[in-house]
């Protein structure tokens, strides 16, 4: 490490300059933008994500379960279906509970982290899927009795 002290000041200055997490676009949002083939569309999408008004709108939406749950409902349905299919490959009971139906309710799993739990009540059994918008591919699925606090209907 000797001789690298000259790098500390510029690095610390660069880190202090970085925008706060609240104003920056998430990695997942940028990846979603990059799925477009047209470079002009990609640059416009990323510019929109970095705009102050869009970020403020997202912060306000995140405070409201109905807004946040509806915003990610389509992506959650798709990724949770994959999670349920994987679970059914390991345990055949999943097929008796889940018949590729849409999840009908949403509630907070972690309000602080913005993680949602989408679920469906089916014959006294609740199928649940924890969905984190920052890591949409990594869902946690489980089932149990259809009891507990109610979320809101989608």
Secondary structure, DSSP 8 states (H G I E B T S, - for coil): -TT-THHHHHHHHHHHHS--GGGS--HHHHHHHHTSS-HHHHHHHHHHHHSHHHHHHHHHHHT-HHHHHHHTHHHHHHHHHHHHHHHHHH-THHHHH-SS----EEEEEETTTTEEEEEEEETTEEEEEEEEGGGTT--EEEEEES-S---EE-
